[in-house]
Amino acid sequence: VAFKSPPSMEVDFSLPFAGKVTGMGIGKGVTVIVGGGFNGKSTLLQALQFGVYNKIPGDGREFVVADPTAVCIRSEDGRSVAAVNIRPFIDNLPFGQDTSV
């Protein structure tokens, strides 16, 4: 199944030898990927991780660009995260919710 970016995350670039390229852009900062089982979260994370490293011409990652300081943090399935101050990572929640609880 071919990947299609959600319209809200779609970005366009003009490249000198490839013309216009459209894809998904993930901005700097903390991005949380959530969803139910078998919705593609792990597949998306794996694609992002593999896209950072050395590429072989023709392997499909020619247009993948990543910030060299990007990291991936994962929790185990079913693992609860509670009573943790996430303020250093997320400080602008909707409706002014407190991140320290």
Buried (B, 14 or more C-beta within 10 A) or exposed (E): EEEEEEEEEEEEEEEEEEEEEEBBEBEEEEEEBEEEEEEEBEEBEEBBEEBBEEBEEEEEBEEBEEEEEEEEEEEEEEEEEEEEEEEEEEEEEEEEEEBEE
